[in-house]
Amino acid sequence: MKRRNFLKDVALGSLLLKVNPLVFAQAKGQPDLAVIQGESPSQITKEAIAALGGIGRFVSKGDVVMIKPNIGWDRTPEMAACTNPEVIKALVELSHSAGAKKVIVMDNSTNQAKRSYIRSGIEAAAKEAGAEVFLPNPQHLKKMTLHGEWLKEWEVFTDFVEADKIINVPIAKTHSLCRLTLGMKNWLGAVGGNRSQLHQKLDQAMLDLAVFFKPTLTVLDAYRILLRNGPQGGRVSDTKLLKTVVAGVDYVAVDAMGATFFEIKPEELLYLRLAQEKGIGKINLEKLKIEKRTV
């Protein structure tokens, strides 16, 4: 069943909240997480996907693939406020190699979208790899029932719902309200409305949105992370070069690994504790099969 049809058919109350991403996850013999380090953002991204079984595990011929980076800010890659453009380019190339009918790159920026798309380098990199780059179009917003524990309904960009597959590609950085913004926080860029209202119960909102969008794959850009003054930063001195990418199907586990890059235990983050308590994903990294290597 196509993802778009699945989401349209979820009219059974809280069904979405009970869908565990691990249902779609670990193929026999494959790691839960791939943690790859190296000099090239593109190469380590491709190596991470290969370690998980290859892009064909996630993208099928004829799929419409939505790649969701963080393009929230009018910042260059050196500021580590937006996803590294080379990571996005690699995922677009991989999706096309798997036979995707169309690959879309889109985010609802906090700063002016066109400016952020250009300055981050993501627009140019995505187009060079053959993606269609969509600016957030308010006419594509639709109030949808989310069936979240707190977030019952919200305005969602239909571009995300209509895609067959979503690849979530956040960058790892600090955040003044929830300590870290990783994969689950990245979904605030797929919705419209007054997003500041979501900050009233941000941790629960993050979980409700992550369960609703249910990404096929999460790829965490930790090539250069933002240690201070997140989420937008502004100085290279606020960043740290880790030259790492983390990929996995369990987006909770990906975020848990991301937390360790900031010397934060996953259980210290409320949204990760909530996710584990509800059986959405795993945060105990010692119990996961993790492939770590340098290329």
C-alpha positions in Angstrom: 0.0 0.0 0.0 1.3 3.4 -0.9 2.2 5.6 2.1 -0.2 8.4 0.9 -3.1 5.9 0.9 -2.1 4.5 4.3 -2.2 7.9 5.9 -5.6 8.7 4.3 -7.0 5.5 5.7 -5.9 6.1 9.2 -9.2 7.1 10.6 -9.2 4.7 13.5 -8.6 7.1 16.4 -5.2 6.7 17.9 -3.9 4.0 15.4 -1.0 6.2 14.3 0.2 6.7 17.8 0.4 2.9 18.2 2.4 2.3 15.0 5.9 1.4 16.0 8.6 2.4 13.5 10.4 -0.8 14.2 7.7 -2.6 12.3 9.3 -1.3 9.2 12.8 -1.6 10.5 15.5 -4.1 11.0 16.0 -6.5 8.1 17.6 -9.7 9.2 21.3 -9.2 9.9 21.3 -5.5 9.4 22.3 -3.1 12.2 19.8 -0.9 14.0 22.0 2.1 13.5 24.9 3.0 11.2 27.4 5.5 12.6 29.9 6.4 9.9 32.7 8.9 10.2 34.9 10.3 7.4 36.1 13.4 5.6 33.3 13.6 2.9 29.7 14.3 4.0 28.5 12.7 0.8 30.6 9.5 1.2 29.7 8.9 4.8 26.0 9.3 4.0 26.2 6.8 1.2 28.2 4.4 3.4 25.7 4.7 6.2 22.8 3.7 3.8 24.9 0.9 2.5 25.5 -0.4 6.0 21.7 -0.5 6.6 21.2 -2.7 3.5 21.3 -0.2 0.7 18.8 2.4 -0.6 16.7 -0.3 -2.2 15.5 -1.3 1.3 13.9 2.1 1.6 13.0 3.5 -1.8 11.3 1.5 -4.6 11.0 2.1 -8.3 8.3 4.7 -9.0 8.3 6.2 -5.5 7.8 9.9 -4.9 10.4 10.6 -2.2 10.3 13.6 0.1 13.6 14.5 1.7 13.1 16.7 4.7 16.2 18.6 5.8 16.5 21.4 8.3 16.6 24.6 6.3 15.3 26.8 9.1 17.9 29.5 9.1 19.7 32.0 6.8 23.1 30.4 7.6 26.0 29.0 5.7 27.0 25.3 6.2 29.9 26.4 8.4 27.4 27.7 11.0 25.8 24.2 11.5 22.3 25.7 11.7 21.0 23.8 8.6 21.6 20.3 7.3 24.8 19.9 5.3 24.0 20.3 1.6 26.3 17.4 0.6 24.3 15.0 2.8 21.1 16.1 1.0 22.7 15.7 -2.4 23.9 12.2 -1.6 20.4 11.1 -0.6 18.8 12.6 -3.7 21.3 10.7 -5.8 20.7 7.5 -4.0 16.9 7.8 -4.3 17.2 8.3 -8.0 19.5 5.3 -8.3 16.8 3.2 -6.7 14.3 4.3 -9.4 12.4 7.1 -7.6 9.9 8.8 -9.9 10.4 12.1 -8.2 12.6 13.4 -5.3 11.4 16.5 -3.5 13.4 18.6 -1.0 11.4 20.9 1.2 11.2 22.6 4.7 9.2 25.3 6.3 12.0 27.7 7.3 11.9 30.0 10.3 13.9 32.7 8.5 12.7 33.8 5.0 12.6 30.6 3.1 14.1 31.5 -0.3 17.1 33.2 1.4 17.6 30.2 3.7 17.4 27.7 0.9 20.1 29.6 -1.1 22.5 30.5 1.7 22.4 27.0 3.3 23.6 25.6 -0.1 20.8 23.1 0.0 18.8 24.4 -3.0 21.8 24.3 -5.3 23.0 20.9 -4.1 19.5 19.3 -4.4 18.8 20.7 -7.8 22.3 19.6 -9.1 21.4 16.0 -8.0 18.1 16.2 -9.8 15.6 17.0 -7.0 12.6 19.3 -7.2 13.0 22.0 -4.5 9.7 23.2 -3.1 9.3 26.4 -1.2 6.6 26.1 1.5 3.3 27.0 -0.2 0.5 28.2 2.2 -2.0 26.9 -0.3 -0.8 23.4 0.4 -1.6 23.6 4.1 -4.5 21.5 5.3 -5.8 21.0 8.8 -5.4 17.3 9.5 -6.3 15.0 12.4 -3.1 13.8 13.9 -4.4 11.6 16.7 -1.6 12.7 19.0 -1.8 12.5 22.7 -1.7 16.2 23.0 -1.7 17.5 19.4 -5.0 16.4 18.1 -5.0 18.4 14.8 -2.8 20.9 13.0 -2.1 22.4 9.6 0.2 20.1 7.7 1.8 20.6 4.3 0.1 18.1 2.1 3.4 17.7 0.1 4.6 15.4 2.9 1.4 13.4 3.2 1.2 12.8 -0.5 4.8 11.4 -0.8 5.3 7.7 -0.9 8.4 7.8 1.3 9.9 10.4 3.6 13.5 10.6 4.5 14.1 12.8 7.6 17.5 14.6 7.5 18.0 16.8 10.5 21.2 18.4 11.8 22.4 17.8 15.3 22.4 21.0 17.4 21.4 22.6 20.7 18.0 24.2 21.4 17.0 26.6 24.1 13.7 24.9 24.9 14.3 21.2 24.5 18.1 21.1 24.9 18.7 19.4 21.5 17.0 19.6 18.1 17.5 16.3 16.2 15.2 14.2 14.1 11.9 14.5 16.1 12.2 18.2 16.4 12.7 18.5 12.7 9.0 17.8 12.0 8.0 21.3 13.1 9.3 22.2 9.6 6.6 20.1 8.0 3.7 22.0 9.5 2.2 25.5 9.3 0.1 27.5 11.7 1.4 29.4 14.8 4.2 27.0 15.6 5.1 29.0 18.7 2.0 27.5 20.3 3.6 24.1 20.0 6.2 25.2 22.5 3.6 25.0 25.2 4.2 21.2 25.3 7.1 21.0 22.9 8.3 17.5 23.9 4.9 15.9 23.4 4.3 17.9 20.2 7.5 16.6 18.8 6.5 13.0 19.6 3.0 13.4 18.2 4.4 14.9 14.9 7.1 12.2 14.6 4.5 9.4 14.9 2.2 11.1 12.4 4.8 11.6 9.7 6.4 8.2 10.3 9.6 8.5 8.2 10.9 5.6 6.2 14.5 6.5 7.2 16.2 9.1 9.4 19.7 10.3 8.6 21.2 12.6 11.2 23.8 15.0 9.9 26.5 15.3 12.6 29.2 16.4 10.2 29.4 19.7 12.0 27.2 20.1 15.1 26.1 23.3 16.9 27.1 23.2 20.5 26.0 26.7 21.6 23.4 29.4 20.8 21.1 26.9 19.0 19.1 26.5 17.1 20.4 29.2 14.7 23.9 29.8 16.0 25.9 32.5 14.1 29.6 31.8 14.8 31.8 29.0 13.7 33.2 29.0 17.2 29.8 27.6 18.4 30.3 24.5 16.3 32.3 21.3 16.5 33.5 19.2 13.5 32.5 15.6 14.2 32.5 14.4 10.5 29.8 11.8 11.4 26.4 10.7 10.0 23.9 8.4 11.9 21.3 6.5 10.0 18.5 4.2 11.1 14.8 3.4 10.8 14.1 3.8 14.5 14.1 7.6 14.7 14.1 7.5 18.5 17.3 5.5 18.5 18.9 7.9 16.0 18.1 10.8 18.3 19.4 8.9 21.3 22.7 8.4 19.5 22.7 12.1 18.6 22.3 13.1 22.2 25.6 11.4 23.1 27.5 13.8 20.8 26.6 16.5 23.3 27.5 14.3 26.3 23.8 14.1 27.1 22.3 10.8 28.2 19.3 9.9 26.1 17.1 9.4 29.2 17.8 13.0 30.2 15.7 14.2 27.3 11.9 14.2 28.0 10.8 13.5 24.5 13.1 10.4 24.3 11.8 9.1 27.6 8.2 9.6 26.4 8.9 7.8 23.1 10.5 4.8 24.9 7.7 4.6 27.5 5.1 4.5 24.7 7.0 1.8 22.8 7.7 4.1 19.8 11.5 3.4 19.8 14.5 2.5 21.8 16.9 4.7 23.7 19.1 2.1 25.4 22.0 2.1 22.9 23.7 -0.8 24.6 20.9 -3.1 23.5 21.1 -2.0 19.9 23.2 -3.4 17.1 25.3 -0.5 16.0 27.8 -0.5 13.1 30.5 2.1 13.7 33.3 2.7 11.3 35.5 5.3 9.7 35.8 5.5 5.9 
